[in-house]
């Protein structure tokens, strides 16, 4: 299992698009990917789950990844979350 803490960057006005792109990126991997914010944890491949976390710019999250492609998933998602490019 891989684990990494990240401070979310970005603007509040683009938050929903960033969440949609995060789901898309996470869904490309076979590993189980979760995001934890405070005491709450959600599947990073679930829109409803991520929305329950109430993520905003400046939130500290913990990215938790476990599975066959966890190394690649961690590198990809960590890099993107540290500098989200809204495509």
Secondary structure, 3 states (H helix, E strand, C coil): CEEEEEECCCCHHHHHHHHHHHHHHHHCCCCEEEEEECCEEEECCCHHHHHHHCCCCCCEEEEEEECCCHHHHHHHHHHHHHCCCCC
